[in-house]
Amino acid sequence: MSKLFSELTVGGVTFKNRAWVSPMCQYSAVEGVIQDWHAVHYGSFITGGAGLVMVEASAVAPEGRISPRCAGIWTDQQAQVWAEVPRFAKRFGVKTGIQLAHAGRKASTQVPWDGSGSVAPSDGGWQTVAPSAVAFEGYAPPREMTLDEIEEIKGEFAAAAERALGAGFDVIEIHAAHGYLLHEFLSPISNKRTDEYGGSFENRIRLLCEIASYVRLIVPASQSLFVRISASDWIPGGWSIEDSVALSRELKARGVDLIDCSSAGISPEQQIEVGPGYQVKFARQIQQEVGILTNAVGMITTGEQAEEILSDGTVAAVMIARAMLGNPRWPIQAAADLGDEIPWPNQYARGFTAR
């Protein structure tokens, strides 16, 4: 059996394999409630053989949505509809996770296929908030959060985690990457505060660490807590891999089970060295130096490539995004390419015998 299709236990959850689906925004919710599109979208991954399906960034508050059409989990109704996804996944032995998010200064934006830039309050958008009143290029200026609002956001993440657990998700992931709110607090590019949430490294990581501690109190040992980070801003003077290593030590101490290693998103000035598996090095360095499990993402397209990434044990799993969109049954194909056999859904078994 290949490493890719071997079991992995993270926290209290055992995944049947290490081929995982990345969270990918669909911009198709209504008032934060997922629709029939999502049922088909996630159902295709669940029946495709993945070990974990991580659903898209789900806002912990209305103003935390990336766009007015993004999913949320700030109401019980949203959680009740989300519950259909883990309920279906359990039939196939697939674990599910949800990414809890707040978009900060990158919220209230256009659905990608409708244009770019911010949506004005008069058109259904809203005033964005951020650690500092520093706009992301091309977006409307945010308002600096007060200390009372920072306290409120901690409670919103905790409440969202409770709803997600009630909906049946196996994994809770805190989204602290891609230039969204928690990443905005981490990075000196976007955080210009002079109080206890800005300035020094210890102050800039404070909010994420506090949220991780609060959420860990809610997430039982039988489930898993992940944090997705941007391991590097790819900007001189910005957040660095060394910062990510130090942060990961703090998160491990607070009970986080796995660091989901992505990168970038804080500024259009980023200079990314793009190529196959270009972010794998971040996952390897964090796992080796901190002793916390990591997963790798970014231009991982074939089973052979994924197997090579996992082969030396310095990365625990891989998350696949674009390749899964192109082929929701990517794990079934990857298993065949590696000479493994994984079960097909009964309804598709004739496809296996016809090969």
N, C-alpha and C positions, 0 to 999 in steps of 0.2 A: 504494500500500500504506500502511495506517495505521501509526503509530508502534507501536501495541500489537502488531501482527503483523509487525513488522520484526525481523530478527535482532539479537542482542546477545551480545557476547563479554565474559566476566568471567573474569579470570585466563586459564587455558588452555582454557576451555569456551565453546563457542558454542551459544547457545540459539536455537531456531527462532522463538520469539516471546517476548514479555514478559508474557504472562498466566500467572502461576505459582500453584501450589496451596500454601497455607500449611500448616505442620505442625499437625495436629489430633489430640489424644489420643483413642484409641478405647476404652481401659480394657477390652480384650478379649484380652490375652495370658495365657499360662499359664506361670508361672515365667520371665517375660520373653520367651518365645518367641511370635512372632505366629502366628495361626491362619487358618482358611479365611475368616473375616470380613475379614481384612486383604487377602487376595488379591482378593476381590471389590471391596472399598472402593478400593484403589489402582488396580486394573485399570480401574475406571470412569473415573478421572481420566486415566489413560494413554491410553485410547481416546477421550477427549473433546477432545483437541487442545491441552492445556496444553504450555508450553515446558519447565517444570520442575515435578516433583512432589516436594515436600519431605515425607518421611514424618515421623511423629510423634516427639515427644521420646522418646529411647531412653536409658535409664539406663546410666551407665558403671560402676555398682556396684549390688548388690541394694538397699542402703539409699537409693539415689538415685531410686528409683521414686516417682512421685506417689502411686500406690495399689498394692496387691498385684497388680492386674491390668494394670499398665502394661508396655510393651515395654522390652526391654533389649538391650544389645550388650556385655555383660561376659563372654560365653562364646563359644567358637567355634561351638557349635551354634546359638545365636541368630543369629550372622552368616551361617551357612550357609542358614538359612531366609529371612533377609532378602534374600539374594542373588537369590531368585526375582523380586523386584520390579524391580531394574534390568535383569535379564536379559529380562523381558517388555517393559520400556519401550524397550529398544534396538530392538526390531522396528518401533517407530512413530516413531523419531527423537526420543523424549522423554528429557530428562535427569532424573536422580533425585538427590536429596540426602537426608541423614539429619541430624537434630538431636541432637547429643550433649548429655546433660543430667544434672544432679543436682538433686533437688528441695529439698535442705537441710531447713529447718524446716517446709516445706510438704509433706514426704513422709509416707508411712504414713497416707494419708487414705482415706476411703470412696470407692468407685466412686460417681459422682454420683447415679445412679438408685437407689442403696441408702441414701442419707442424706448426712450431712455430718459434718465433724469427723474426728478421728484414729481410727485403728484401733489398739487396744491390742495389745501383744506377745502377750498370751494368746489373741487372736483372729486371729493371723497378721500383726500389724503389727510395728513395731520402734522402738527408741529413735532419734529423729532427731538430726541434728547440724547445727550452724550456726556462723557466725563468733563469735556470742555467745549466751549462754543467755537469749535474749529470744524469747518465743513469739509466733507469729502469732495474732491474736485468734481464740479458739475452738478452737485446736489445742493438742496436748500440748507442754509445754516441751521445747526441744531441749537437747542437751549442747554446750558450747563445744568446738570442735575444737582439738586439740593441734597443735603445729608439725609433729610427725611425721605426723599425719593429713593436714595440708595438703600435705606432700610426697607422700603416697600418692595424693591426689586428682589431682595433676598427672600421675602415672604412669598412673592409670586413664583419664583423658581421652586420653592419648597411645596407650594400648593399644587403646582403643575406636576411635580414628581409624584405626589400622592394620587392625583387623578390618573396618571399614566400607569402606576402600579395597579390601581383599581381596574383599569382597562385590560390588564393582562400582559403588559409588556415585560419581557425578561430582562432587558437592558435599559437603563436610563443613561443618556449621554448629555452632558452639559456642553453647549456649543460656545467655545471661547476662541474661535478662529475667524479667518476670512474678513477681518475688518469690522466685525459686528461688535455689539456693546462690550462684552467682557474682554475681547481682544483690544478694543479701544482703550480700556483702562490699563491693560498690560503695556501697551506700546508708548514710548515717549514721543512718537510721531503725532499721536492724537490726544494724549493725556498731558495737559498743562496745569493741572490742579496744584495747589500749594497746601492742601490740608492733608489729613491722614490717608487719603486715597490717591495722592499724586506725589511726584518728585522722586523719591528713592525707589529702588527695586522692591523693597519690602512693602512700601505703601501702594505701589501700582498693582502688586499681586494680591493685595488684601481682599478685595471684593470677591474675586474668583475663589480664593481659599475659604472665605467665609461661606460662600454659597455651597462649595463642595462639602464642607463640614455639616451644614444644615441638611443638605440632600442625603448625605450618607446616614444621618440619623433616621431618615425615612426609608431608605432603601435597605431591606433586610439582607442578611448574609446569604440568603438563598438566591439572591439576584445579583446583577453586576452593575457597577457604576463606572462609566467611561467619561473621559474629558477629551474633546477634540480641540487641539491647539494649532495655531500657525507657528511652526517651529522656528521660522525665520521670516522677518519682514522683507528680506532681500533688498534692504536699503542701509547704507552706512549710517550708523548712529541710531538705527531702529532696534526693534526686538531681535535677538540673536539666538542661535542654537545654544550658546552657553547659558543664556537666560532661561531657555526652555528646559535644559538639564536641571538647573537650580529650582525652577518652578515644579518640575516633575517630582523632585525629592519632597517638596512641601505637600504636593497633592497625594503622593504615596502615604505620607505620614497621616493624612486625613482620611485614609481609607479608600482612595480611588484605586480601582482594579486594573485599569488599562488606559494608556495614553494613545489616542487616535491622532496620528502625526500627519498633518497637512502643512501648508505654508501660505504666506502672502495674503493679500487682500486689504492691507491697511492704506495703501496709496497707489495711484497710477504711476508714481515714480519708481516703483519696484523694478528691479532688473533680474528677471528669473532665468536661470540656466536650464531651459526646458529640454527634456530628452526622456527616453524610456526609463521609467523608474527613478526619475530625478529627485524624488523626495524620500526614497528608501533610506538614504544615508542618515537622515534625521531620526527615523525610527530605530535604526541600528544603534546610533550613538546614545540615545536616551535609554534604551533597554540595557545596553552594556554598562553604562556608567551609573544608572540609578537602580537597576535591578527590579524594574517594573515592566510588566508586559506592554508591548506596543503593537500596533498594526501599521502597515505601510499603504500608501495610496499614491496615485499619480502615474498615468500612462502605463498601467499594467494591463496588457492586452491578451496574453496567451497563457495557457497552462504551464508550458515549459518555463516561461519567464517567472511566473508566480512560484513555481517549484524551486527555481534557483534562488529566489529571494528568501525562501523559508528554509532552505536546505541546511544552513549552518546554525540554525536555532537562535539567531540574533534578532529575529522578528517573529512574532507569534502568529500573525494572520495577515491577509491582504484584503483590502476593500476595493472593489471594482465599481466604476461608475459608467463611463461612456461605453465600454465594451459590453456591459450588461444591458444598456439601452439598445445596442445593436443586436444583441442576442440574449434575451432574458434567460435562456437555457445554457448560458455560458458554462456553468459548472458541469453540466452533462457532457458538453463538448470537450472541456478541459480534461475531464476524467478519461474519456476515450483516448485523447491524445497522449495521456500519460500511462495508458495501459491499465487503468483502474476501471472497475465497474461500480456504479452507484445506482440505486433503484430509480426507475422511471415511474411516474404516476401510472396506475393501472390503465387509465384512459389513453395513455400514449404508448403503452408497452409494445404495440404492433410496430411502432416506429423503430424500436430497438431491434426487433427480430428481422426487420427489413433491411438493416444496414449491411 
